[in-house]
Amino acid sequence: MPDALHAAPERAARRRRAATPDDRHIFFRHWLRNPLGIGAALPSGTKVARGMARELSLSRPGAVLELGGGTGSVTRGLIAAGCPIERLVVIEREPDLAAYLARRFTGLRVICGDACDTGALLAGAGIDTLATVVSSLPIKWFPRPAQRAILDACFSRLGSGGAFVQLTNALASPIPAEEFGLAGEEVLRIWAHFLPVQIWRYRREPAAANGRC
Ligand SMILES: C[S@@+](CC[C@H](N)C(=O)[O-])C[C@H]1O[C@@H](n2cnc3c(N)ncnc32)[C@H](O)[C@@H]1O
């Protein structure tokens, strides 16, 4: 087969992949420096990115917030699923990764900062309504007050029925949902390299949403 015919399907397959070899290299370097802070040795794959994107509610008003953008695997999945790039806002703590995301996705709003300050960061960006939050933060390692600060900042902008979607590799909920007045369910489990990866979806229990919790 002529080279050009070989190249076209291969280029298309590469475009569909969530992470490029460059992404994997940059991600792995960061992980070596700070394994617990990054939370995974490699960026998410295409199936995970698609699974996260399936939880988007684009008919709801407001921005789509991604927490922990990394090298953009999930970001790419959200855009591929139809999320307009101008609706997306990504918070990423590592300055090099935040700069990489901004270079890689023209028009994407990237906030370089700590997700524990989500309330202040969103207020600073003038964002008061969120359609969906998609997080791949290593949240199960965060102290309770930090988890609570992130969830409170998000749910106060999600409104009733809005979802906080969390990627994890814990075999149980990575946050104490009940304690935070949330209803959580595992919506997808994928096996990657013999290890389970789960997607959890949380919504605020009506009593908590009404301030009666
Ligand atoms: C497991 S990686 C996921 C990256 C990407 N979303 C993916 O699925 O490939 C977690 C990301 O969260 C970022 N992160 C960890 N703690 C954070 C924090 N407190 N605030 C903002 N970002 C944080 C890390 O730098 C890393 O990029």
The ligand as an SDF file (V2000), in Angstrom:
LIG
                    3D

 27 29  0  0  0  0  0  0  0  0999 V2000
   -4.5800   11.8580   37.6570 C   0  0  0  0  0  0  0  0  0  0  0  0
   -4.0760   13.3800   36.8920 S   0  0  0  0  0  0  0  0  0  0  0  0
   -5.3600   13.5080   35.6330 C   0  0  0  0  0  0  0  0  0  0  0  0
   -4.9470   14.3400   34.4380 C   0  0  0  0  0  0  0  0  0  0  0  0
   -5.8930   14.2850   33.2500 C   0  0  0  0  0  0  0  0  0  0  0  0
   -7.1920   14.8440   33.5560 N   0  0  0  0  0  0  0  0  0  0  0  0
   -6.0680   12.8750   32.7670 C   0  0  0  0  0  0  0  0  0  0  0  0
   -7.1230   12.2690   33.0440 O   0  0  0  0  0  0  0  0  0  0  0  0
   -5.1440   12.3690   32.1350 O   0  0  0  0  0  0  0  0  0  0  0  0
   -4.5290   14.5830   38.1110 C   0  0  0  0  0  0  0  0  0  0  0  0
   -4.2090   16.0280   37.7380 C   0  0  0  0  0  0  0  0  0  0  0  0
   -4.6840   16.8560   38.8010 O   0  0  0  0  0  0  0  0  0  0  0  0
   -3.7140   17.8570   39.0700 C   0  0  0  0  0  0  0  0  0  0  0  0
   -3.8670   18.2630   40.4790 N   0  0  0  0  0  0  0  0  0  0  0  0
   -3.5790   17.5390   41.5920 C   0  0  0  0  0  0  0  0  0  0  0  0
   -3.8830   18.2210   42.7060 N   0  0  0  0  0  0  0  0  0  0  0  0
   -4.4000   19.4060   42.2960 C   0  0  0  0  0  0  0  0  0  0  0  0
   -4.9140   20.5320   42.9740 C   0  0  0  0  0  0  0  0  0  0  0  0
   -4.9710   20.5770   44.3170 N   0  0  0  0  0  0  0  0  0  0  0  0
   -5.3770   21.5590   42.2460 N   0  0  0  0  0  0  0  0  0  0  0  0
   -5.3520   21.5180   40.8850 C   0  0  0  0  0  0  0  0  0  0  0  0
   -4.8610   20.4830   40.1780 N   0  0  0  0  0  0  0  0  0  0  0  0
   -4.3870   19.4430   40.8680 C   0  0  0  0  0  0  0  0  0  0  0  0
   -2.3780   17.1910   38.7900 C   0  0  0  0  0  0  0  0  0  0  0  0
   -1.3690   18.1420   38.5580 O   0  0  0  0  0  0  0  0  0  0  0  0
   -2.7220   16.3440   37.5670 C   0  0  0  0  0  0  0  0  0  0  0  0
   -2.5410   17.0670   36.3930 O   0  0  0  0  0  0  0  0  0  0  0  0
  1  2  1  0
  2  3  1  0
  2 10  1  0
  3  4  1  0
  4  5  1  0
  5  6  1  0
  5  7  1  0
  7  8  2  0
  7  9  1  0
 10 11  1  0
 11 12  1  0
 11 26  1  0
 12 13  1  0
 13 14  1  0
 13 24  1  0
 14 15  1  0
 14 23  1  0
 15 16  2  0
 16 17  1  0
 17 18  1  0
 17 23  2  0
 18 19  1  0
 18 20  2  0
 20 21  1  0
 21 22  2  0
 22 23  1  0
 24 25  1  0
 24 26  1  0
 26 27  1  0
M  CHG  2   2   1   9  -1
M  END
$$$$
